[in-house]
Amino acid sequence: MRKKFVGLLSRRHVTRSAIAAVAGATALGFLAPTVAAAPGGVEGYSTEVQQAAVEALSSSKGITETAALNVLRTQETSVKVLDTVTEQLGQQLAGTYLDAQGKPVVNVLTEAAAAEASRAGATAKIVSRSARQLDSAQNALEAVSAVPHTSIGTDVRTNQVVVTVAEQAKGKALGALLATAKRLGDTVRVEHVAGGMSKAIYNGEAITGGGSRCSAGFNTNRGGTNYIVDAGHCTGAVSNWNVGPSVAASFPGNDYGLIRNTTGSAPGAVTLWNGSTQRISSAANAYVGQNICKSGSTTRLTCGTVQRTNVTVNYSQGAVYQLVQTSARVNSGDSGGCMFSGSTGLGITSGMGGGSSFFQPVVEALNAYGVQLN
């Protein structure tokens, strides 16, 4: 059964004291924490991150760079609107997301809720299925024996639950999963994708230990001691890294863990792999449609869009619940790296499959360990 989502209705369990987020070499102090500015650009975005996000948006949506820049500016305001609407409507919501222009959209069941959402500045869309109905369908699917190389998540745009089946998924359990999806009718949509779904650890360098490589995540502290919040499948597999010892791991189920940072270096920014960094000043959960970037030691800086939240991914090692699915490129060795939107930290790289990437929400990890971003 799925774990309860920390912060589902109160999205911003935010630590707004100084934040330190690092990836790869920055954690080891190899890159000077020089934060690039973006004069006249999107508030909170460094020059490099803004350009990478604009290029990804322009390419994926077939729009001009000026239009892409406007989307980024719009989404910053829209996220605040969705935060407000989420708090006001609570259980009356059936989903929230950002549209192709970065504007806020709210799924509701009644005209009264639609009117309240409109007054707050969001576009209201009346849908037929409630959040409770979608959760019930997802629970029914997850009650079937887990099938490796599949995922289950909600598509808020279509008001459906989506079962994604990679071609490596096999066996009798797959038949049972598909039969359950069919029984649930048009509440569920099945999609087939190439390849498989795997966690993103790899042998090599960056943060290393036990012959394995991951990417450093967010620098945090508790009681004056520095820790790196990282992927649980990394900290559970390796007891000692070149940045310090693993002290906690939760995987599968979750995919977060903790490394005690003994390097004496805890810079407050994400490396962009060109000598500059992106300052991070808050942490939050992601919205569908939000344009994001990630930094990792293999694919370095890549950007994309949040496709789904609350996604269950069935890795061969077991199911991980309530991940964020995005179109940003990741690969082996990126595990633990930071996902962010401008100056807001959002997630920790977990894995990839079917052309998508999966991230553990960072707010949940911070709350689980009682740590604060530096």
N, C-alpha and C positions, 0 to 999 in steps of 0.2 A: 504494500500500500504506500502511496505517496506520502512523503513527509509534508507537514504543513508549511506553506510558503511564508517565511519571515518577511513582513513588510508588504504583503500583497495589497492591502487596502491603505496602509500608510506608507507610501512609496519611499519617501526620503528619510530613512534612518541614517541621517547624514552626520558625519564627523567633520565639523567645519573648522576645527583648529588646524594648524599647519598640517599638510598632507605630504607624505613622501611616497612616490610611486617609482619603481625602478624596473628595468627589464634588462636581462643579459649583462653586458659589460659594465653598465652604469653601477650595478650593485657592488661591483668589485673596485670601483673608483677609477676605472680606466678612462672614463670620459668626464671632462670637466662639466659640472652642472650649469652650463650656459643656456639660459632660457631665451629663445628667439621671440621677438615681438612681431605683431602683425598690425602695423599702423593702418587704420582705416578698414581693417578686416572684420572678421567675426570675433566678438568679444570672447576672450578666454582661449582662443586658438593661436598657437604659435604659427609662424609663417609656413614652416614645412608641413605641419599637420593640416593647416587650412588648404594648402595647395594639393596635398595628397587626397584629401577628402573631396575637393572640387573635381579633381581629375577622375576619381572613381565614380562620382555622381554623374559627371558629364558623359563618361563612357558607357555606364550601365543604363542610363535613362535616355541617351541620345539628345541631350540638351546642351546649350551653350555654357561656357564656364561662368558667364555672368548670371545665368539662370540658376546654375548650381550654387553659386555663392549666395543668391537670394534664398534658396532652400535652407542652407545652413543658418542664415540669420533668422529666418522664420521659425525654424524648429526650436531655437533657444527660447523664444517667447512661448511657443506652443507647448513645450514640456511643462512650463509653469502653469499654463491653463489646465493641462491634464492633471497635474498635481492637485490643483484646487477642486476640479470637478470630482476627482476620485474621493477626496475627503468629504465633499458635500453629498454625493449620491450613494457612496458605499455599496450596499447590496443591491441597489437599483441598477447598477452597471452590469452590462453583459460583455464588456470589453472596451479597450481604448487603444488608439493608435494614431500615427501621423500619416497623412495622405502623401501623394507623390510631390506635392508642393511644400511639404513640411507643416501643413496645417492640422490642428487637432480634431479628431473625430471620436465620438462617443457612441457606443452601442447601448440602447436602452429598450425597455419593454413597453413603456407607456408614454402617452402624449405629455403628461405632467412632468415626467423625468426629462423628456426631450426639451420642454420649455425651460427647465432649470439649467440644463446643459448649454442651451443657446444663450441664455442670459450671462453665463460665465465666459462666453466667447468661443465655444466649441460647436462644430457641426454635429447635430444629433441624427442618428440613424436608428430607426425602430426595427428591431430584429425579432425573430420568432422564438429563439431559444435563449433561455437565461443562462447565466454563468453556472448556476447550480445544475442545470440540465447537461451542460457541456462537461462539467466536472464529473457528473454521474456516468456519462458515456466514457470518459477517459479512465475512470476507476474500473469500469467493466472490462475495458481492454487490458488494463494493467493487471487485472485479476487472473488473466490467462497466463500460463507459464511464459516467462520472458524468452523472447527469441533474439539471440545475438544478431547484430547488424540491422536492427529496426529501431524506429523512434516513434513516439506518440506525443502530439502536441496540438494546441488549439490555434486555428487560423482565425483571428478575430475579424479579418476583412470579410470572410465568407460565413462567419458564425458557425463553423464546423470544427470537429476534431479531425486531425490528419494523421493517418498511419503511413509512415514512410518505410518502404521495404527495399533494402539494398540487395543486389543480386547475390551476395554471399549468404543471405538468409536462407536456411534450409530446414527440413525436418517436419515431423508431425505437428509440433507446436506452432509452426507457421500456418498450417492449415486451420488450426483451432483459432488463431488470432484473426485470420481473414474471415472465418465463419462468423465470429463475433462481430466484426466490423459490418458484415453484410446484414446481420440481424438488427443492427442499430440503424439501418436505413440511411437516409441522406444526412443524418447528423454526423456521419463519418465519411471521410474521403480517403481513398487509398492511392498512394503515389509510389511508383517504382523508380529506383535510381541505380546507377552503376556502382560497382565496387563494393566496399564494406564500410563499417564504422569502427574507428579505432582511436584509442587515446594517443596523444601526440608526443610520447617520450621516445628518445633515440640515443644510441651510443655516440659519444663525441665530446664536445667541449661546452663552453659557456659556463653555467653553474654545473659542476661535475662532481660525481661521487659514485663509487662502486661500478665504474665503467659506463655510467649513464649520463645523459645530458638533458637538462630542462632549461627553462628561462626563469629568471628571478621575477617575482611578482611585486606586490606592494609592501613597502617598508612601513612597519607599525611599531608601537611600543606598548608595554604594560609594566607598570611599576618601575619605570626608568630603564628597562631592558629592551633592546631593539630586536624585533622579529621580522621575518619576511613571510607574508601570507602567500602561499603558493598552491599549486595543484596537489590534491591529496594523493593521486596516483604516483606523484614524484616523491613526496615526503614519506609515503608508506613503503616505497621500494628501496630507498637509499637512507641509511642512518646518518651518514656524515658527508656533507658537501664541502666544497672548497670555500664556502662562505659561512659555514657553521653547521651544527648538528640539527637533524630533524627532531622535533619535540612533540609533534602531533600529526595525525593523519585521519581523514575520514573519506574512505573510498572502498567499494562503491557505495551507493546511496547518495552521498554528496561527493564532491571532488574538490575539497579544500584541505590544506594542511599548514603547518607552521614550522619555520626554520629559525633557530636563534642566530641572529646576525652578529658574528664575532669579528667582522672586518674593520669595525670602527668607522665605516662609511655608510651613511643612510641618506643619500641625496633626495631632495623633494621634487623629482621630476622623472618623466619617462624618457629613456634614450630614443632618439630618432635615427641613430646609426650614421650620422654625418657630422658628429661633433657638437650638435645642439640637442636640446631637450624640450619637452612639453611640460610646463608647470601644471600640476593637479591641485585643485583647491577645494574639492568636495567629492563625495561618493554618493551614488544613487543606484536604483534599479533601472533597467532599460525599458523603453517602450518600443513596440512594433512600429516599423517605419523610421526609426531613429537612425541617422547616419553616424557611423562609429568608425574608429580606427583601432588597430592593435599593434603592439610592438613585441616581437619575439626574436630569439637568437638564430632562427633558420630563415624565415621569410621576411624578417625585419619589420619595416613599417608597411602595413597594408590597410586598406579601408574598405568599407562596405555598408550594408544596411541590415538592421535587425529584422529578421524574417518572422520569427515566432519567439514567444517566451513560454515558461512553464512546460518545457519539453522534456520528456523521458527518453533517454538514449540508452539502448541496450548494447553495451560493449560486451565483448566475449568474457570479460572479468565480472560482469554483473551490471545491473541497471543503475543509472545515475538520474536523479529526478530534478525537475524544475530548472533545467539549463536554458540558456539563451542561445537561439540559433541565428547565425548571421551569414552573410555572403562574403565576409572578409576572408582572404586566403590565409590558411595556416598549414603547417606541415610538421613532421616529426622533429622534435627538439624545441618547438614553440610552447610546449606545455608550461603552464604557470605564468606566462607572459600577460601583460596588462591590456585589457580592452578599455577604451575611454571615448568620450565625446567631448572634444575641446578640453576644458580643464576639469571635467568630471570623470572620476574613475567608476567603471561599471562592472567589470568582470575579470575572471582569471581563465586563461585558455585551458580547455579540457581535452578536446579532440576534434575529429573531422570525419566527414563521410558524405557521399552523394553530392559533392560540390559545395557543401555547407560546412561551417565551423560551429563549435559548441563551447559555451563559456559558463563557468560557475559564477552566479551573482556574487560580487565582492561584499555587498552589505551583509548578506547572510553569514559569510565567513567572519567578518569583523565582529558581528554580534555573537557568533558561536564561541569565539575565543576571548571575548572581552578585551580586545585590543583597539587602540586608536591609531589612525593614520598619523604619522609623525608631523 
